[in-house]
Amino acid sequence: MRGIRWLSACALVGLIILSTSALADDKEKKIDSDKLPQKVKDAVKARLPGAEVTSAEKEKENGEIVYDLELKHEGRKYEMDIKEDGTIVEIEKEIKNPPEAVIKAVKRKYPKAAIQEVMEVNKVTGKEEKPIHYEVTIETDGKKKEVIVSLDGKTVRGEGEEKKEK
């Protein structure tokens, strides 16, 4: 009887170890830009020739490997989500002069906030980009927060309120 309990305990510990390592695989993992797959590097080069990758993370989204890249290109910040096969899913572009409707919408919802950065988020299909919303980084009460603003400025959602737009 003792042997069975001991064996059951060992099996339970083994399952816990396996399940936690499986969960760890789904988390973001920073990687060196020189370790990016060639197809991902080629996709960046084709879309933004001469861009410098400043940060790269490997993630699992909906069961697929996606590389989340931060880049600098011609003095402007970009972020790209690229699948392992080189398919660009999303491109975010830094906006130096955001639309007035976006500024007003953020100020209405967060009157004491200072706007730090505005990124135009574009869904990519083939070679076409379609803006879907803005991501605005604000600072309020000494804390940075990212909010999502609709293209027309009519909707502002904070962290935890956003739904993935298709």
ROBARO-948811 format. One record per residue (C-alpha): residue number from 0; x, y, z. Coordinates in Angstrom, 3 decimals. Example, Ala and Ser with C-alpha at 12.3 -4.5 7.8 and 13.67 -1.06 7.14 Angstrom:
<baza resi="0" X="12.300" Y="-4.500" Z="7.800"/>
<baza resi="1" X="13.670" Y="-1.060" Z="7.140"/>
//
This chain:
<baza resi="0" X="0.000" Y="0.000" Z="0.000"/>
<baza resi="1" X="2.864" Y="2.398" Z="0.839"/>
<baza resi="2" X="4.407" Y="1.761" Z="-2.569"/>
<baza resi="3" X="1.206" Y="2.749" Z="-4.332"/>
<baza resi="4" X="0.915" Y="5.995" Z="-2.341"/>
<baza resi="5" X="4.534" Y="6.850" Z="-3.058"/>
<baza resi="6" X="4.066" Y="6.081" Z="-6.760"/>
<baza resi="7" X="0.881" Y="8.188" Z="-6.858"/>
<baza resi="8" X="2.691" Y="11.089" Z="-5.160"/>
<baza resi="9" X="5.548" Y="10.869" Z="-7.678"/>
<baza resi="10" X="3.079" Y="10.791" Z="-10.574"/>
<baza resi="11" X="1.294" Y="13.853" Z="-9.195"/>
<baza resi="12" X="4.562" Y="15.781" Z="-8.841"/>
<baza resi="13" X="5.494" Y="14.793" Z="-12.391"/>
<baza resi="14" X="2.170" Y="16.058" Z="-13.751"/>
<baza resi="15" X="2.590" Y="19.356" Z="-11.915"/>
<baza resi="16" X="6.082" Y="19.828" Z="-13.372"/>
<baza resi="17" X="4.870" Y="19.002" Z="-16.897"/>
<baza resi="18" X="1.858" Y="21.317" Z="-16.684"/>
<baza resi="19" X="3.893" Y="24.272" Z="-15.388"/>
<baza resi="20" X="6.501" Y="23.837" Z="-18.115"/>
<baza resi="21" X="3.713" Y="23.684" Z="-20.722"/>
<baza resi="22" X="2.275" Y="26.926" Z="-19.334"/>
<baza resi="23" X="5.710" Y="28.541" Z="-19.507"/>
<baza resi="24" X="5.851" Y="27.778" Z="-23.240"/>
<baza resi="25" X="2.804" Y="30.028" Z="-23.825"/>
<baza resi="26" X="4.451" Y="33.077" Z="-22.230"/>
<baza resi="27" X="6.356" Y="35.772" Z="-24.054"/>
<baza resi="28" X="10.049" Y="35.075" Z="-24.370"/>
<baza resi="29" X="12.605" Y="37.765" Z="-25.225"/>
<baza resi="30" X="15.009" Y="36.761" Z="-27.970"/>
<baza resi="31" X="17.992" Y="38.356" Z="-29.686"/>
<baza resi="32" X="17.138" Y="39.902" Z="-33.052"/>
<baza resi="33" X="19.896" Y="37.858" Z="-34.711"/>
<baza resi="34" X="18.035" Y="34.693" Z="-33.602"/>
<baza resi="35" X="14.866" Y="35.619" Z="-35.531"/>
<baza resi="36" X="13.832" Y="33.179" Z="-38.268"/>
<baza resi="37" X="15.021" Y="34.254" Z="-41.716"/>
<baza resi="38" X="11.424" Y="34.539" Z="-42.984"/>
<baza resi="39" X="10.640" Y="37.038" Z="-40.192"/>
<baza resi="40" X="13.785" Y="39.065" Z="-40.999"/>
<baza resi="41" X="12.876" Y="39.016" Z="-44.709"/>
<baza resi="42" X="9.332" Y="40.256" Z="-43.947"/>
<baza resi="43" X="10.713" Y="43.210" Z="-41.961"/>
<baza resi="44" X="13.253" Y="44.033" Z="-44.668"/>
<baza resi="45" X="10.591" Y="43.917" Z="-47.404"/>
<baza resi="46" X="8.170" Y="46.142" Z="-45.484"/>
<baza resi="47" X="10.612" Y="48.562" Z="-43.825"/>
<baza resi="48" X="13.986" Y="48.425" Z="-45.602"/>
<baza resi="49" X="16.778" Y="49.495" Z="-43.262"/>
<baza resi="50" X="14.689" Y="49.166" Z="-40.085"/>
<baza resi="51" X="16.527" Y="48.349" Z="-36.856"/>
<baza resi="52" X="14.971" Y="45.739" Z="-34.564"/>
<baza resi="53" X="15.258" Y="47.170" Z="-31.040"/>
<baza resi="54" X="13.379" Y="44.400" Z="-29.222"/>
<baza resi="55" X="11.989" Y="40.970" Z="-30.101"/>
<baza resi="56" X="9.736" Y="38.539" Z="-28.271"/>
<baza resi="57" X="8.502" Y="35.114" Z="-29.265"/>
<baza resi="58" X="4.889" Y="34.445" Z="-28.266"/>
<baza resi="59" X="2.219" Y="31.844" Z="-28.792"/>
<baza resi="60" X="-1.110" Y="33.285" Z="-29.957"/>
<baza resi="61" X="-4.038" Y="31.052" Z="-30.832"/>
<baza resi="62" X="-1.664" Y="28.083" Z="-31.046"/>
<baza resi="63" X="0.699" Y="29.832" Z="-33.498"/>
<baza resi="64" X="4.183" Y="31.231" Z="-32.939"/>
<baza resi="65" X="4.205" Y="35.010" Z="-33.431"/>
<baza resi="66" X="7.168" Y="37.356" Z="-33.149"/>
<baza resi="67" X="6.425" Y="40.713" Z="-31.536"/>
<baza resi="68" X="9.037" Y="43.185" Z="-32.744"/>
<baza resi="69" X="9.821" Y="46.771" Z="-31.836"/>
<baza resi="70" X="11.663" Y="48.685" Z="-34.537"/>
<baza resi="71" X="13.098" Y="52.061" Z="-35.473"/>
<baza resi="72" X="12.842" Y="53.189" Z="-39.084"/>
<baza resi="73" X="13.746" Y="56.646" Z="-40.334"/>
<baza resi="74" X="13.398" Y="58.142" Z="-36.840"/>
<baza resi="75" X="9.986" Y="56.621" Z="-36.228"/>
<baza resi="76" X="8.990" Y="53.802" Z="-33.853"/>
<baza resi="77" X="7.158" Y="50.763" Z="-35.219"/>
<baza resi="78" X="5.884" Y="47.512" Z="-33.769"/>
<baza resi="79" X="5.116" Y="44.450" Z="-35.864"/>
<baza resi="80" X="3.532" Y="41.071" Z="-35.161"/>
<baza resi="81" X="4.883" Y="38.510" Z="-37.618"/>
<baza resi="82" X="4.095" Y="34.800" Z="-37.830"/>
<baza resi="83" X="6.900" Y="32.252" Z="-38.028"/>
<baza resi="84" X="6.301" Y="31.869" Z="-41.788"/>
<baza resi="85" X="6.889" Y="35.604" Z="-42.373"/>
<baza resi="86" X="3.226" Y="36.651" Z="-42.564"/>
<baza resi="87" X="2.795" Y="40.136" Z="-41.107"/>
<baza resi="88" X="-0.336" Y="40.259" Z="-38.957"/>
<baza resi="89" X="-0.214" Y="43.759" Z="-37.504"/>
<baza resi="90" X="1.843" Y="46.934" Z="-37.780"/>
<baza resi="91" X="1.796" Y="49.763" Z="-35.259"/>
<baza resi="92" X="3.178" Y="53.134" Z="-36.334"/>
<baza resi="93" X="4.172" Y="55.994" Z="-34.078"/>
<baza resi="94" X="2.051" Y="59.080" Z="-34.776"/>
<baza resi="95" X="3.739" Y="62.400" Z="-34.029"/>
<baza resi="96" X="0.618" Y="64.508" Z="-34.683"/>
<baza resi="97" X="-2.405" Y="62.402" Z="-33.733"/>
<baza resi="98" X="-5.897" Y="63.418" Z="-34.853"/>
<baza resi="99" X="-7.544" Y="66.031" Z="-32.627"/>
<baza resi="100" X="-10.478" Y="63.652" Z="-32.002"/>
<baza resi="101" X="-8.090" Y="61.151" Z="-30.386"/>
<baza resi="102" X="-6.497" Y="63.789" Z="-28.131"/>
<baza resi="103" X="-9.890" Y="65.148" Z="-27.058"/>
<baza resi="104" X="-11.247" Y="61.649" Z="-26.352"/>
<baza resi="105" X="-8.317" Y="60.784" Z="-24.090"/>
<baza resi="106" X="-8.508" Y="64.138" Z="-22.278"/>
<baza resi="107" X="-12.258" Y="63.643" Z="-21.737"/>
<baza resi="108" X="-11.803" Y="60.241" Z="-20.085"/>
<baza resi="109" X="-8.459" Y="61.007" Z="-18.375"/>
<baza resi="110" X="-8.408" Y="64.790" Z="-17.787"/>
<baza resi="111" X="-5.221" Y="64.742" Z="-15.667"/>
<baza resi="112" X="-3.282" Y="62.405" Z="-17.963"/>
<baza resi="113" X="-0.222" Y="63.325" Z="-19.979"/>
<baza resi="114" X="-0.077" Y="61.663" Z="-23.391"/>
<baza resi="115" X="3.286" Y="59.915" Z="-23.812"/>
<baza resi="116" X="2.892" Y="58.134" Z="-27.146"/>
<baza resi="117" X="0.301" Y="57.439" Z="-29.842"/>
<baza resi="118" X="0.530" Y="54.397" Z="-32.116"/>
<baza resi="119" X="-1.757" Y="53.774" Z="-35.094"/>
<baza resi="120" X="-2.608" Y="50.053" Z="-35.109"/>
<baza resi="121" X="-3.050" Y="48.509" Z="-38.552"/>
<baza resi="122" X="-4.386" Y="45.057" Z="-39.419"/>
<baza resi="123" X="-2.356" Y="43.625" Z="-42.303"/>
<baza resi="124" X="-3.788" Y="41.463" Z="-45.060"/>
<baza resi="125" X="-1.214" Y="40.670" Z="-47.726"/>
<baza resi="126" X="0.344" Y="44.019" Z="-48.635"/>
<baza resi="127" X="-2.627" Y="46.075" Z="-47.498"/>
<baza resi="128" X="-2.796" Y="47.812" Z="-44.136"/>
<baza resi="129" X="-6.054" Y="48.914" Z="-42.581"/>
<baza resi="130" X="-6.068" Y="51.142" Z="-39.486"/>
<baza resi="131" X="-8.228" Y="49.608" Z="-36.744"/>
<baza resi="132" X="-7.570" Y="51.865" Z="-33.713"/>
<baza resi="133" X="-4.973" Y="53.871" Z="-31.815"/>
<baza resi="134" X="-2.993" Y="52.724" Z="-28.788"/>
<baza resi="135" X="-2.263" Y="55.700" Z="-26.578"/>
<baza resi="136" X="0.208" Y="55.519" Z="-23.713"/>
<baza resi="137" X="-0.693" Y="57.966" Z="-20.973"/>
<baza resi="138" X="0.745" Y="58.833" Z="-17.594"/>
<baza resi="139" X="-1.677" Y="59.570" Z="-14.806"/>
<baza resi="140" X="-1.024" Y="59.657" Z="-11.072"/>
<baza resi="141" X="2.584" Y="58.641" Z="-11.713"/>
<baza resi="142" X="1.569" Y="55.446" Z="-13.540"/>
<baza resi="143" X="1.798" Y="54.621" Z="-17.228"/>
<baza resi="144" X="-1.249" Y="53.079" Z="-18.840"/>
<baza resi="145" X="-2.160" Y="52.060" Z="-22.366"/>
<baza resi="146" X="-5.613" Y="52.924" Z="-23.696"/>
<baza resi="147" X="-7.323" Y="51.987" Z="-26.944"/>
<baza resi="148" X="-9.031" Y="54.789" Z="-28.890"/>
<baza resi="149" X="-11.300" Y="54.215" Z="-31.876"/>
<baza resi="150" X="-10.350" Y="55.849" Z="-35.166"/>
<baza resi="151" X="-13.091" Y="58.469" Z="-34.788"/>
<baza resi="152" X="-12.238" Y="59.134" Z="-31.126"/>
<baza resi="153" X="-15.702" Y="58.139" Z="-29.918"/>
<baza resi="154" X="-14.537" Y="55.145" Z="-27.850"/>
<baza resi="155" X="-11.745" Y="54.984" Z="-25.264"/>
<baza resi="156" X="-11.030" Y="51.736" Z="-23.432"/>
<baza resi="157" X="-8.446" Y="51.208" Z="-20.730"/>
<baza resi="158" X="-6.426" Y="48.110" Z="-19.875"/>
<baza resi="159" X="-8.634" Y="45.130" Z="-19.188"/>
<baza resi="160" X="-11.501" Y="46.667" Z="-21.180"/>
<baza resi="161" X="-10.124" Y="46.013" Z="-24.640"/>
<baza resi="162" X="-11.474" Y="43.332" Z="-26.936"/>
<baza resi="163" X="-9.358" Y="42.090" Z="-29.829"/>
<baza resi="164" X="-10.638" Y="43.760" Z="-32.989"/>
<baza resi="165" X="-10.700" Y="41.643" Z="-36.109"/>
//
